[in-house]
Amino acid sequence: MGLKLKIISPEKIEFDGPVKSVLVPGTKGSFEILNDHAPIISSLQPGVVEYSTDEGRNSLTITGGFVEVQKNVVNLCVELN
């Protein structure tokens, strides 16, 4: 099983589906999440979240939020402009 990404903003679910990788703007620097990433919870700073699906690369500009990774499930709670 690959990575599953769910991006939630206060307004709606922005994305929910399988991905190959996720790049997030952590408060101590950007980092990439790949399959079998260690469990982590981190705050996010303003920047761009990039994620890769079978259809290609997608991006979403955020003003902040949190990321949680556990058992190949990535949950992003984000604030948008």
All heavy atoms as a GROMACS GRO file, in nm:
protein
  611
    1MET      N    1   0.084  -0.119   0.000
    1MET     CA    2   0.000   0.000   0.000
    1MET      C    3   0.088   0.125   0.000
    1MET      O    4   0.186   0.133   0.071
    1MET     CB    5  -0.090   0.000   0.125
    1MET     CG    6  -0.176   0.122   0.137
    1MET     SD    7  -0.263   0.121   0.294
    1MET     CE    8  -0.275   0.294   0.321
    2GLY      N    9   0.052   0.223  -0.079
    2GLY     CA   10   0.127   0.348  -0.084
    2GLY      C   11   0.074   0.448   0.017
    2GLY      O   12   0.000   0.414   0.109
    3LEU      N   13   0.113   0.571  -0.001
    3LEU     CA   14   0.070   0.678   0.089
    3LEU      C   15  -0.074   0.720   0.060
    3LEU      O   16  -0.115   0.725  -0.055
    3LEU     CB   17   0.158   0.802   0.068
    3LEU     CG   18   0.294   0.807   0.133
    3LEU    CD1   19   0.363   0.936   0.092
    3LEU    CD2   20   0.284   0.799   0.282
    4LYS      N   21  -0.145   0.754   0.166
    4LYS     CA   22  -0.279   0.813   0.153
    4LYS      C   23  -0.271   0.952   0.214
    4LYS      O   24  -0.224   0.969   0.325
    4LYS     CB   25  -0.382   0.728   0.226
    4LYS     CG   26  -0.523   0.786   0.218
    4LYS     CD   27  -0.622   0.688   0.278
    4LYS     CE   28  -0.763   0.735   0.288
    4LYS     NZ   29  -0.805   0.857   0.235
    5LEU      N   30  -0.316   1.053   0.138
    5LEU     CA   31  -0.311   1.192   0.183
    5LEU      C   32  -0.451   1.247   0.198
    5LEU      O   33  -0.537   1.227   0.112
    5LEU     CB   34  -0.234   1.276   0.080
    5LEU     CG   35  -0.235   1.428   0.100
    5LEU    CD1   36  -0.166   1.466   0.231
    5LEU    CD2   37  -0.170   1.498  -0.018
    6LYS      N   38  -0.472   1.316   0.310
    6LYS     CA   39  -0.598   1.388   0.331
    6LYS      C   40  -0.561   1.530   0.373
    6LYS      O   41  -0.491   1.550   0.471
    6LYS     CB   42  -0.682   1.321   0.439
    6LYS     CG   43  -0.822   1.378   0.451
    6LYS     CD   44  -0.908   1.289   0.541
    6LYS     CE   45  -1.054   1.324   0.528
    6LYS     NZ   46  -1.138   1.234   0.607
    7ILE      N   47  -0.607   1.629   0.293
    7ILE     CA   48  -0.583   1.770   0.323
    7ILE      C   49  -0.716   1.833   0.361
    7ILE      O   50  -0.810   1.832   0.280
    7ILE     CB   51  -0.523   1.845   0.203
    7ILE    CG1   52  -0.393   1.779   0.156
    7ILE    CG2   53  -0.498   1.992   0.239
    7ILE    CD1   54  -0.335   1.840   0.029
    8ILE      N   55  -0.722   1.884   0.483
    8ILE     CA   56  -0.846   1.943   0.535
    8ILE      C   57  -0.822   2.090   0.568
    8ILE      O   58  -0.727   2.124   0.636
    8ILE     CB   59  -0.892   1.870   0.663
    8ILE    CG1   60  -0.911   1.722   0.633
    8ILE    CG2   61  -1.020   1.931   0.718
    8ILE    CD1   62  -0.928   1.637   0.757
    9SER      N   63  -0.911   2.177   0.517
    9SER     CA   64  -0.911   2.319   0.554
    9SER      C   65  -1.041   2.343   0.632
    9SER      O   66  -1.129   2.258   0.634
    9SER     CB   67  -0.906   2.407   0.429
    9SER     OG   68  -1.028   2.404   0.360
   10PRO      N   69  -1.054   2.460   0.696
   10PRO     CA   70  -1.179   2.488   0.768
   10PRO      C   71  -1.303   2.484   0.677
   10PRO      O   72  -1.412   2.456   0.724
   10PRO     CB   73  -1.158   2.628   0.824
   10PRO     CG   74  -1.011   2.641   0.836
   10PRO     CD   75  -0.954   2.564   0.719
   11GLU      N   76  -1.286   2.508   0.548
   11GLU     CA   77  -1.399   2.514   0.457
   11GLU      C   78  -1.442   2.378   0.404
   11GLU      O   79  -1.560   2.351   0.386
   11GLU     CB   80  -1.368   2.605   0.337
   11GLU     CG   81  -1.354   2.752   0.371
   11GLU     CD   82  -1.219   2.786   0.431
   11GLU    OE1   83  -1.118   2.719   0.397
   11GLU    OE2   84  -1.213   2.877   0.515
   12LYS      N   85  -1.344   2.291   0.374
   12LYS     CA   86  -1.377   2.164   0.308
   12LYS      C   87  -1.257   2.070   0.308
   12LYS      O   88  -1.148   2.107   0.349
   12LYS     CB   89  -1.422   2.189   0.165
   12LYS     CG   90  -1.313   2.248   0.076
   12LYS     CD   91  -1.360   2.266  -0.067
   12LYS     CE   92  -1.245   2.316  -0.154
   12LYS     NZ   93  -1.277   2.315  -0.296
   13ILE      N   94  -1.280   1.948   0.259
   13ILE     CA   95  -1.171   1.855   0.233
   13ILE      C   96  -1.112   1.893   0.098
   13ILE      O   97  -1.181   1.885  -0.005
   13ILE     CB   98  -1.220   1.709   0.234
   13ILE    CG1   99  -1.272   1.673   0.373
   13ILE    CG2  100  -1.108   1.615   0.191
   13ILE    CD1  101  -1.338   1.537   0.382
   14GLU      N  102  -0.987   1.937   0.097
   14GLU     CA  103  -0.923   1.986  -0.026
   14GLU      C  104  -0.876   1.870  -0.114
   14GLU      O  105  -0.875   1.880  -0.236
   14GLU     CB  106  -0.803   2.075   0.009
   14GLU     CG  107  -0.837   2.195   0.095
   14GLU     CD  108  -0.918   2.300   0.022
   14GLU    OE1  109  -0.909   2.308  -0.101
   14GLU    OE2  110  -0.991   2.375   0.089
   15PHE      N  111  -0.832   1.759  -0.051
   15PHE     CA  112  -0.784   1.642  -0.126
   15PHE      C  113  -0.794   1.522  -0.036
   15PHE      O  114  -0.767   1.530   0.084
   15PHE     CB  115  -0.639   1.662  -0.172
   15PHE     CG  116  -0.584   1.545  -0.249
   15PHE    CD1  117  -0.608   1.531  -0.385
   15PHE    CD2  118  -0.511   1.446  -0.185
   15PHE    CE1  119  -0.559   1.422  -0.455
   15PHE    CE2  120  -0.462   1.336  -0.254
   15PHE     CZ  121  -0.486   1.324  -0.390
   16ASP      N  122  -0.829   1.407  -0.094
   16ASP     CA  123  -0.834   1.281  -0.020
   16ASP      C  124  -0.809   1.169  -0.120
   16ASP      O  125  -0.894   1.140  -0.203
   16ASP     CB  126  -0.971   1.264   0.048
   16ASP     CG  127  -0.974   1.144   0.143
   16ASP    OD1  128  -0.871   1.076   0.158
   16ASP    OD2  129  -1.082   1.120   0.200
   17GLY      N  130  -0.688   1.111  -0.115
   17GLY     CA  131  -0.659   1.005  -0.210
   17GLY      C  132  -0.515   0.957  -0.200
   17GLY      O  133  -0.436   1.006  -0.118
   18PRO      N  134  -0.478   0.862  -0.285
   18PRO     CA  135  -0.342   0.808  -0.284
   18PRO      C  136  -0.243   0.905  -0.348
   18PRO      O  137  -0.276   0.975  -0.443
   18PRO     CB  138  -0.356   0.680  -0.366
   18PRO     CG  139  -0.471   0.705  -0.458
   18PRO     CD  140  -0.564   0.796  -0.382
   19VAL      N  141  -0.122   0.908  -0.294
   19VAL     CA  142  -0.015   0.991  -0.348
   19VAL      C  143   0.116   0.913  -0.345
   19VAL      O  144   0.128   0.813  -0.274
   19VAL     CB  145   0.002   1.123  -0.269
   19VAL    CG1  146  -0.119   1.211  -0.281
   19VAL    CG2  147   0.035   1.097  -0.123
   20LYS      N  148   0.214   0.962  -0.421
   20LYS     CA  149   0.347   0.902  -0.421
   20LYS      C  150   0.438   0.970  -0.320
   20LYS      O  151   0.524   0.906  -0.259
   20LYS     CB  152   0.408   0.911  -0.561
   20LYS     CG  153   0.333   0.832  -0.666
   20LYS     CD  154   0.396   0.853  -0.802
   20LYS     CE  155   0.320   0.777  -0.909
   20LYS     NZ  156   0.374   0.801  -1.042
   21SER      N  157   0.420   1.102  -0.304
   21SER     CA  158   0.503   1.179  -0.210
   21SER      C  159   0.432   1.308  -0.174
   21SER      O  160   0.344   1.353  -0.246
   21SER     CB  161   0.641   1.210  -0.271
   21SER     OG  162   0.627   1.297  -0.380
   22VAL      N  163   0.475   1.366  -0.061
   22VAL     CA  164   0.420   1.494  -0.014
   22VAL      C  165   0.536   1.578   0.035
   22VAL      O  166   0.619   1.531   0.112
   22VAL     CB  167   0.319   1.474   0.102
   22VAL    CG1  168   0.257   1.607   0.141
   22VAL    CG2  169   0.212   1.373   0.066
   23LEU      N  170   0.543   1.704  -0.010
   23LEU     CA  171   0.644   1.799   0.036
   23LEU      C  172   0.572   1.909   0.112
   23LEU      O  173   0.482   1.972   0.059
   23LEU     CB  174   0.721   1.858  -0.083
   23LEU     CG  175   0.834   1.955  -0.051
   23LEU    CD1  176   0.947   1.883   0.022
   23LEU    CD2  177   0.886   2.018  -0.178
   24VAL      N  178   0.610   1.928   0.239
   24VAL     CA  179   0.542   2.025   0.324
   24VAL      C  180   0.640   2.128   0.379
   24VAL      O  181   0.757   2.098   0.401
   24VAL     CB  182   0.468   1.956   0.442
   24VAL    CG1  183   0.356   1.868   0.390
   24VAL    CG2  184   0.563   1.877   0.529
   25PRO      N  185   0.592   2.253   0.403
   25PRO     CA  186   0.677   2.358   0.459
   25PRO      C  187   0.677   2.355   0.612
   25PRO      O  188   0.600   2.425   0.676
   25PRO     CB  189   0.613   2.486   0.404
   25PRO     CG  190   0.467   2.452   0.394
   25PRO     CD  191   0.462   2.305   0.359
   26GLY      N  192   0.759   2.270   0.671
   26GLY     CA  193   0.768   2.263   0.816
   26GLY      C  194   0.826   2.390   0.874
   26GLY      O  195   0.896   2.465   0.805
   27THR      N  196   0.798   2.417   1.001
   27THR     CA  197   0.847   2.540   1.062
   27THR      C  198   0.999   2.541   1.077
   27THR      O  199   1.058   2.647   1.091
   27THR     CB  200   0.781   2.563   1.200
   27THR    OG1  201   0.793   2.444   1.277
   27THR    CG2  202   0.635   2.599   1.186
   28LYS      N  203   1.063   2.425   1.071
   28LYS     CA  204   1.210   2.420   1.077
   28LYS      C  205   1.268   2.384   0.941
   28LYS      O  206   1.383   2.341   0.932
   28LYS     CB  207   1.254   2.320   1.183
   28LYS     CG  208   1.205   2.359   1.320
   28LYS     CD  209   1.294   2.307   1.428
   28LYS     CE  210   1.237   2.351   1.560
   28LYS     NZ  211   1.333   2.398   1.651
   29GLY      N  212   1.187   2.400   0.835
   29GLY     CA  213   1.233   2.370   0.700
   29GLY      C  214   1.142   2.271   0.631
   29GLY      O  215   1.074   2.193   0.696
   30SER      N  216   1.142   2.275   0.500
   30SER     CA  217   1.058   2.184   0.423
   30SER      C  218   1.109   2.042   0.434
   30SER      O  219   1.230   2.019   0.448
   30SER     CB  220   1.058   2.225   0.275
   30SER     OG  221   0.993   2.349   0.259
   31PHE      N  222   1.017   1.946   0.430
   31PHE     CA  223   1.057   1.806   0.428
   31PHE      C  224   0.959   1.725   0.345
   31PHE      O  225   0.843   1.762   0.329
   31PHE     CB  226   1.074   1.748   0.569
   31PHE     CG  227   0.950   1.750   0.655
   31PHE    CD1  228   0.867   1.638   0.662
   31PHE    CD2  229   0.918   1.861   0.731
   31PHE    CE1  230   0.754   1.638   0.743
   31PHE    CE2  231   0.805   1.862   0.811
   31PHE     CZ  232   0.723   1.751   0.818
   32GLU      N  233   1.012   1.614   0.292
   32GLU     CA  234   0.932   1.529   0.204
   32GLU      C  235   0.890   1.403   0.279
   32GLU      O  236   0.968   1.346   0.355
   32GLU     CB  237   1.014   1.491   0.081
   32GLU     CG  238   0.934   1.417  -0.024
   32GLU     CD  239   1.007   1.401  -0.155
   32GLU    OE1  240   1.131   1.392  -0.154
   32GLU    OE2  241   0.941   1.398  -0.260
   33ILE      N  242   0.768   1.362   0.254
   33ILE     CA  243   0.713   1.241   0.315
   33ILE      C  244   0.695   1.138   0.205
   33ILE      O  245   0.628   1.164   0.105
   33ILE     CB  246   0.578   1.271   0.383
   33ILE    CG1  247   0.596   1.378   0.491
   33ILE    CG2  248   0.517   1.143   0.440
   33ILE    CD1  249   0.468   1.446   0.533
   34LEU      N  250   0.759   1.023   0.223
   34LEU     CA  251   0.750   0.914   0.128
   34LEU      C  252   0.689   0.792   0.197
   34LEU      O  253   0.664   0.794   0.318
   34LEU     CB  254   0.890   0.879   0.074
   34LEU     CG  255   0.964   0.990   0.001
   34LEU    CD1  256   1.108   0.950  -0.025
   34LEU    CD2  257   0.894   1.026  -0.129
   35ASN      N  258   0.668   0.686   0.121
   35ASN     CA  259   0.612   0.563   0.176
   35ASN      C  260   0.697   0.514   0.294
   35ASN      O  261   0.819   0.523   0.291
   35ASN     CB  262   0.609   0.457   0.066
   35ASN     CG  263   0.508   0.349   0.092
   35ASN    OD1  264   0.402   0.374   0.152
   35ASN    ND2  265   0.538   0.229   0.048
   36ASP      N  266   0.633   0.464   0.397
   36ASP     CA  267   0.697   0.411   0.519
   36ASP      C  268   0.773   0.517   0.598
   36ASP      O  269   0.871   0.487   0.667
   36ASP     CB  270   0.790   0.293   0.486
   36ASP     CG  271   0.713   0.173   0.433
   36ASP    OD1  272   0.597   0.153   0.476
   36ASP    OD2  273   0.768   0.100   0.349
   37HIS      N  274   0.731   0.643   0.591
   37HIS     CA  275   0.791   0.750   0.671
   37HIS      C  276   0.765   0.723   0.819
   37HIS      O  277   0.662   0.668   0.856
   37HIS     CB  278   0.728   0.885   0.632
   37HIS     CG  279   0.803   1.004   0.681
   37HIS    ND1  280   0.799   1.046   0.811
   37HIS    CD2  281   0.884   1.092   0.616
   37HIS    CE1  282   0.874   1.154   0.825
   37HIS    NE2  283   0.927   1.184   0.706
   38ALA      N  284   0.858   0.761   0.903
   38ALA     CA  285   0.841   0.746   1.048
   38ALA      C  286   0.724   0.831   1.095
   38ALA      O  287   0.696   0.936   1.038
   38ALA     CB  288   0.970   0.789   1.120
   39PRO      N  289   0.654   0.786   1.200
   39PRO     CA  290   0.544   0.868   1.254
   39PRO      C  291   0.596   1.005   1.298
   39PRO      O  292   0.705   1.015   1.355
   39PRO     CB  293   0.496   0.787   1.374
   39PRO     CG  294   0.538   0.647   1.346
   39PRO     CD  295   0.668   0.659   1.269
   40ILE      N  296   0.518   1.109   1.269
   40ILE     CA  297   0.559   1.245   1.303
   40ILE      C  298   0.437   1.335   1.314
   40ILE      O  299   0.336   1.311   1.248
   40ILE     CB  300   0.657   1.302   1.196
   40ILE    CG1  301   0.716   1.436   1.238
   40ILE    CG2  302   0.590   1.313   1.061
   40ILE    CD1  303   0.825   1.489   1.146
   41ILE      N  304   0.448   1.435   1.398
   41ILE     CA  305   0.352   1.545   1.402
   41ILE      C  306   0.435   1.672   1.398
   41ILE      O  307   0.531   1.686   1.474
   41ILE     CB  308   0.265   1.543   1.530
   41ILE    CG1  309   0.177   1.418   1.531
   41ILE    CG2  310   0.179   1.668   1.538
   41ILE    CD1  311   0.096   1.400   1.658
   42SER      N  312   0.402   1.764   1.308
   42SER     CA  313   0.480   1.886   1.293
   42SER      C  314   0.389   2.002   1.258
   42SER      O  315   0.287   1.985   1.190
   42SER     CB  316   0.584   1.868   1.182
   42SER     OG  317   0.656   1.988   1.159
   43SER      N  318   0.427   2.121   1.302
   43SER     CA  319   0.355   2.242   1.260
   43SER      C  320   0.407   2.285   1.124
   43SER      O  321   0.520   2.253   1.085
   43SER     CB  322   0.372   2.353   1.364
   43SER     OG  323   0.508   2.378   1.387
   44LEU      N  324   0.323   2.358   1.051
   44LEU     CA  325   0.359   2.405   0.918
   44LEU      C  326   0.358   2.557   0.914
   44LEU      O  327   0.276   2.620   0.980
   44LEU     CB  328   0.260   2.351   0.814
   44LEU     CG  329   0.247   2.200   0.804
   44LEU    CD1  330   0.138   2.162   0.705
   44LEU    CD2  331   0.379   2.137   0.764
   45GLN      N  332   0.449   2.614   0.836
   45GLN     CA  333   0.455   2.759   0.819
   45GLN      C  334   0.394   2.794   0.684
   45GLN      O  335   0.370   2.705   0.602
   45GLN     CB  336   0.599   2.807   0.828
   45GLN     CG  337   0.688   2.759   0.715
   45GLN     CD  338   0.830   2.808   0.732
   45GLN    OE1  339   0.866   2.871   0.829
   45GLN    NE2  340   0.914   2.778   0.633
   46PRO      N  341   0.371   2.922   0.658
   46PRO     CA  342   0.320   2.960   0.527
   46PRO      C  343   0.411   2.911   0.415
   46PRO      O  344   0.534   2.916   0.428
   46PRO     CB  345   0.318   3.113   0.532
   46PRO     CG  346   0.305   3.145   0.678
   46PRO     CD  347   0.383   3.038   0.748
   47GLY      N  348   0.351   2.861   0.310
   47GLY     CA  349   0.429   2.809   0.198
   47GLY      C  350   0.342   2.726   0.107
   47GLY      O  351   0.221   2.740   0.104
   48VAL      N  352   0.407   2.635   0.035
   48VAL     CA  353   0.337   2.552  -0.063
   48VAL      C  354   0.350   2.406  -0.027
   48VAL      O  355   0.459   2.357   0.002
   48VAL     CB  356   0.395   2.576  -0.205
   48VAL    CG1  357   0.328   2.485  -0.307
   48VAL    CG2  358   0.379   2.721  -0.246
   49VAL      N  359   0.236   2.336  -0.024
   49VAL     CA  360   0.233   2.191  -0.010
   49VAL      C  361   0.231   2.134  -0.151
   49VAL      O  362   0.148   2.175  -0.233
   49VAL     CB  363   0.107   2.145   0.067
   49VAL    CG1  364   0.094   1.993   0.065
   49VAL    CG2  365   0.109   2.198   0.209
   50GLU      N  366   0.323   2.043  -0.181
   50GLU     CA  367   0.327   1.979  -0.312
   50GLU      C  368   0.307   1.829  -0.292
   50GLU      O  369   0.364   1.771  -0.202
   50GLU     CB  370   0.461   2.004  -0.381
   50GLU     CG  371   0.487   2.149  -0.414
   50GLU     CD  372   0.620   2.169  -0.484
   50GLU    OE1  373   0.672   2.073  -0.543
   50GLU    OE2  374   0.671   2.282  -0.479
   51TYR      N  375   0.222   1.770  -0.377
   51TYR     CA  376   0.201   1.626  -0.368
   51TYR      C  377   0.194   1.567  -0.508
   51TYR      O  378   0.148   1.630  -0.603
   51TYR     CB  379   0.079   1.592  -0.285
   51TYR     CG  380  -0.051   1.658  -0.325
   51TYR    CD1  381  -0.144   1.592  -0.404
   51TYR    CD2  382  -0.080   1.788  -0.283
   51TYR    CE1  383  -0.263   1.653  -0.440
   51TYR    CE2  384  -0.199   1.849  -0.318
   51TYR     CZ  385  -0.290   1.781  -0.397
   51TYR     OH  386  -0.407   1.842  -0.432
   52SER      N  387   0.245   1.446  -0.519
   52SER     CA  388   0.256   1.379  -0.648
   52SER      C  389   0.159   1.262  -0.653
   52SER      O  390   0.159   1.176  -0.565
   52SER     CB  391   0.399   1.330  -0.666
   52SER     OG  392   0.413   1.261  -0.786
   53THR      N  393   0.074   1.261  -0.756
   53THR     CA  394  -0.020   1.151  -0.777
   53THR      C  395   0.015   1.084  -0.910
   53THR      O  396   0.106   1.128  -0.981
   53THR     CB  397  -0.166   1.202  -0.783
   53THR    OG1  398  -0.180   1.285  -0.898
   53THR    CG2  399  -0.202   1.281  -0.659
   54ASP      N  400  -0.060   0.979  -0.947
   54ASP     CA  401  -0.037   0.915  -1.076
   54ASP      C  402  -0.064   1.010  -1.192
   54ASP      O  403  -0.010   0.995  -1.300
   54ASP     CB  404  -0.128   0.791  -1.089
   54ASP     CG  405  -0.080   0.676  -1.003
   54ASP    OD1  406   0.040   0.672  -0.967
   54ASP    OD2  407  -0.162   0.588  -0.972
   55GLU      N  408  -0.149   1.111  -1.169
   55GLU     CA  409  -0.182   1.208  -1.273
   55GLU      C  410  -0.080   1.320  -1.286
   55GLU      O  411  -0.084   1.397  -1.381
   55GLU     CB  412  -0.321   1.270  -1.247
   55GLU     CG  413  -0.437   1.174  -1.270
   55GLU     CD  414  -0.454   1.073  -1.159
   55GLU    OE1  415  -0.443   1.112  -1.041
   55GLU    OE2  416  -0.478   0.956  -1.189
   56GLY      N  417   0.008   1.336  -1.187
   56GLY     CA  418   0.109   1.442  -1.192
   56GLY      C  419   0.126   1.511  -1.058
   56GLY      O  420   0.078   1.464  -0.956
   57ARG      N  421   0.196   1.626  -1.062
   57ARG     CA  422   0.221   1.701  -0.939
   57ARG      C  423   0.114   1.807  -0.919
   57ARG      O  424   0.068   1.869  -1.014
   57ARG     CB  425   0.359   1.767  -0.944
   57ARG     CG  426   0.470   1.663  -0.928
   57ARG     CD  427   0.605   1.719  -0.898
   57ARG     NE  428   0.629   1.774  -0.767
   57ARG     CZ  429   0.643   1.704  -0.655
   57ARG    NH1  430   0.627   1.575  -0.656
   57ARG    NH2  431   0.671   1.764  -0.541
   58ASN      N  432   0.076   1.826  -0.793
   58ASN     CA  433  -0.023   1.926  -0.754
   58ASN      C  434   0.035   2.011  -0.643
   58ASN      O  435   0.123   1.966  -0.569
   58ASN     CB  436  -0.151   1.857  -0.705
   58ASN     CG  437  -0.210   1.766  -0.809
   58ASN    OD1  438  -0.269   1.812  -0.904
   58ASN    ND2  439  -0.193   1.637  -0.792
   59SER      N  440  -0.016   2.133  -0.629
   59SER     CA  441   0.032   2.219  -0.521
   59SER      C  442  -0.083   2.297  -0.461
   59SER      O  443  -0.186   2.319  -0.526
   59SER     CB  444   0.142   2.312  -0.570
   59SER     OG  445   0.092   2.400  -0.668
   60LEU      N  446  -0.064   2.338  -0.336
   60LEU     CA  447  -0.164   2.413  -0.262
   60LEU      C  448  -0.089   2.511  -0.172
   60LEU      O  449  -0.003   2.470  -0.094
   60LEU     CB  450  -0.248   2.316  -0.178
   60LEU     CG  451  -0.361   2.375  -0.096
   60LEU    CD1  452  -0.471   2.428  -0.188
   60LEU    CD2  453  -0.420   2.269  -0.004
   61THR      N  454  -0.120   2.640  -0.185
   61THR     CA  455  -0.056   2.742  -0.101
   61THR      C  456  -0.131   2.751   0.031
   61THR      O  457  -0.253   2.764   0.033
   61THR     CB  458  -0.057   2.878  -0.173
   61THR    OG1  459   0.013   2.865  -0.296
   61THR    CG2  460   0.012   2.984  -0.088
   62ILE      N  461  -0.055   2.743   0.141
   62ILE     CA  462  -0.115   2.747   0.274
   62ILE      C  463  -0.057   2.863   0.355
   62ILE      O  464   0.050   2.914   0.324
   62ILE     CB  465  -0.095   2.614   0.351
   62ILE    CG1  466   0.054   2.590   0.380
   62ILE    CG2  467  -0.154   2.498   0.274
   62ILE    CD1  468   0.080   2.477   0.478
   63THR      N  469  -0.129   2.902   0.460
   63THR     CA  470  -0.078   3.005   0.550
   63THR      C  471  -0.033   2.945   0.683
   63THR      O  472   0.018   3.015   0.769
   63THR     CB  473  -0.185   3.113   0.577
   63THR    OG1  474  -0.301   3.051   0.631
   63THR    CG2  475  -0.222   3.185   0.448
   64GLY      N  476  -0.049   2.814   0.700
   64GLY     CA  477  -0.006   2.746   0.820
   64GLY      C  478  -0.089   2.621   0.843
   64GLY      O  479  -0.182   2.592   0.767
   65GLY      N  480  -0.054   2.546   0.948
   65GLY     CA  481  -0.130   2.426   0.981
   65GLY      C  482  -0.044   2.323   1.051
   65GLY      O  483   0.061   2.355   1.107
   66PHE      N  484  -0.090   2.198   1.043
   66PHE     CA  485  -0.022   2.086   1.106
   66PHE      C  486  -0.023   1.966   1.012
   66PHE      O  487  -0.113   1.952   0.931
   66PHE     CB  488  -0.092   2.046   1.237
   66PHE     CG  489  -0.079   2.148   1.345
   66PHE    CD1  490  -0.173   2.249   1.358
   66PHE    CD2  491   0.027   2.146   1.433
   66PHE    CE1  492  -0.162   2.345   1.456
   66PHE    CE2  493   0.040   2.242   1.532
   66PHE     CZ  494  -0.054   2.342   1.544
   67VAL      N  495   0.078   1.880   1.027
   67VAL     CA  496   0.083   1.754   0.952
   67VAL      C  497   0.102   1.641   1.052
   67VAL      O  498   0.176   1.655   1.151
   67VAL     CB  499   0.196   1.753   0.847
   67VAL    CG1  500   0.334   1.772   0.910
   67VAL    CG2  501   0.193   1.624   0.765
   68GLU      N  502   0.033   1.531   1.028
   68GLU     CA  503   0.050   1.409   1.107
   68GLU      C  504   0.071   1.294   1.010
   68GLU      O  505  -0.003   1.280   0.912
   68GLU     CB  506  -0.075   1.381   1.191
   68GLU     CG  507  -0.066   1.250   1.267
   68GLU     CD  508  -0.200   1.198   1.317
   68GLU    OE1  509  -0.302   1.220   1.248
   68GLU    OE2  510  -0.200   1.134   1.421
   69VAL      N  511   0.175   1.214   1.036
   69VAL     CA  512   0.203   1.096   0.954
   69VAL      C  513   0.202   0.975   1.045
   69VAL      O  514   0.267   0.974   1.149
   69VAL     CB  515   0.342   1.106   0.885
   69VAL    CG1  516   0.369   0.983   0.800
   69VAL    CG2  517   0.352   1.232   0.803
   70GLN      N  518   0.124   0.874   1.005
   70GLN     CA  519   0.118   0.751   1.083
   70GLN      C  520   0.072   0.637   0.992
   70GLN      O  521  -0.032   0.647   0.928
   70GLN     CB  522   0.022   0.767   1.201
   70GLN     CG  523   0.032   0.655   1.301
   70GLN     CD  524  -0.044   0.687   1.430
   70GLN    OE1  525  -0.122   0.780   1.436
   70GLN    NE2  526  -0.021   0.609   1.531
   71LYS      N  527   0.153   0.533   0.984
   71LYS     CA  528   0.120   0.412   0.906
   71LYS      C  529   0.080   0.445   0.763
   71LYS      O  530  -0.023   0.400   0.714
   71LYS     CB  531   0.011   0.332   0.977
   71LYS     CG  532   0.054   0.280   1.112
   71LYS     CD  533  -0.055   0.200   1.178
   71LYS     CE  534  -0.009   0.151   1.315
   71LYS     NZ  535  -0.115   0.086   1.389
   72ASN      N  536   0.162   0.524   0.695
   72ASN     CA  537   0.142   0.562   0.554
   72ASN      C  538   0.015   0.643   0.530
   72ASN      O  539  -0.036   0.649   0.418
   72ASN     CB  540   0.145   0.439   0.462
   72ASN     CG  541   0.286   0.384   0.447
   72ASN    OD1  542   0.382   0.459   0.450
   72ASN    ND2  543   0.298   0.254   0.435
   73VAL      N  544  -0.038   0.706   0.634
   73VAL     CA  545  -0.150   0.798   0.621
   73VAL      C  546  -0.100   0.936   0.661
   73VAL      O  547  -0.048   0.954   0.772
   73VAL     CB  548  -0.270   0.756   0.708
   73VAL    CG1  549  -0.382   0.859   0.699
   73VAL    CG2  550  -0.321   0.619   0.665
   74VAL      N  551  -0.114   1.034   0.570
   74VAL     CA  552  -0.070   1.171   0.595
   74VAL      C  553  -0.194   1.258   0.608
   74VAL      O  554  -0.274   1.267   0.514
   74VAL     CB  555   0.019   1.223   0.478
   74VAL    CG1  556   0.066   1.365   0.507
   74VAL    CG2  557   0.136   1.130   0.454
   75ASN      N  558  -0.212   1.320   0.724
   75ASN     CA  559  -0.323   1.411   0.747
   75ASN      C  560  -0.267   1.553   0.758
   75ASN      O  561  -0.181   1.579   0.842
   75ASN     CB  562  -0.398   1.375   0.876
   75ASN     CG  563  -0.476   1.248   0.861
   75ASN    OD1  564  -0.556   1.233   0.770
   75ASN    ND2  565  -0.452   1.152   0.950
   76LEU      N  566  -0.319   1.643   0.674
   76LEU     CA  567  -0.280   1.783   0.679
   76LEU      C  568  -0.403   1.865   0.719
   76LEU      O  569  -0.507   1.856   0.653
   76LEU     CB  570  -0.232   1.832   0.542
   76LEU     CG  571  -0.098   1.783   0.490
   76LEU    CD1  572  -0.075   1.837   0.351
   76LEU    CD2  573   0.012   1.825   0.581
   77CYS      N  574  -0.390   1.940   0.826
   77CYS     CA  575  -0.492   2.038   0.865
   77CYS      C  576  -0.432   2.174   0.834
   77CYS      O  577  -0.332   2.212   0.898
   77CYS     CB  578  -0.526   2.026   1.012
   77CYS     SG  579  -0.597   1.867   1.055
   78VAL      N  580  -0.488   2.244   0.736
   78VAL     CA  581  -0.424   2.365   0.686
   78VAL      C  582  -0.518   2.484   0.684
   78VAL      O  583  -0.639   2.470   0.680
   78VAL     CB  584  -0.368   2.343   0.543
   78VAL    CG1  585  -0.263   2.234   0.542
   78VAL    CG2  586  -0.478   2.312   0.444
   79GLU      N  587  -0.456   2.601   0.692
   79GLU     CA  588  -0.526   2.729   0.672
   79GLU      C  589  -0.487   2.779   0.534
   79GLU      O  590  -0.371   2.776   0.494
   79GLU     CB  591  -0.480   2.831   0.776
   79GLU     CG  592  -0.522   2.800   0.918
   79GLU     CD  593  -0.668   2.835   0.945
   79GLU    OE1  594  -0.718   2.926   0.878
   79GLU    OE2  595  -0.728   2.769   1.030
   80LEU      N  596  -0.586   2.826   0.458
   80LEU     CA  597  -0.563   2.879   0.325
   80LEU      C  598  -0.581   3.030   0.324
   80LEU      O  599  -0.640   3.086   0.415
   80LEU     CB  600  -0.662   2.816   0.225
   80LEU     CG  601  -0.664   2.664   0.221
   80LEU    CD1  602  -0.771   2.616   0.127
   80LEU    CD2  603  -0.529   2.608   0.180
   81ASN      N  604  -0.530   3.094   0.219
   81ASN     CA  605  -0.547   3.240   0.205
   81ASN      C  606  -0.692   3.277   0.190
   81ASN      O  607  -0.770   3.214   0.130
   81ASN     CB  608  -0.470   3.292   0.082
   81ASN     CG  609  -0.321   3.292   0.110
   81ASN    OD1  610  -0.277   3.297   0.224
   81ASN    ND2  611  -0.245   3.286   0.004
   0.00000   0.00000   0.00000
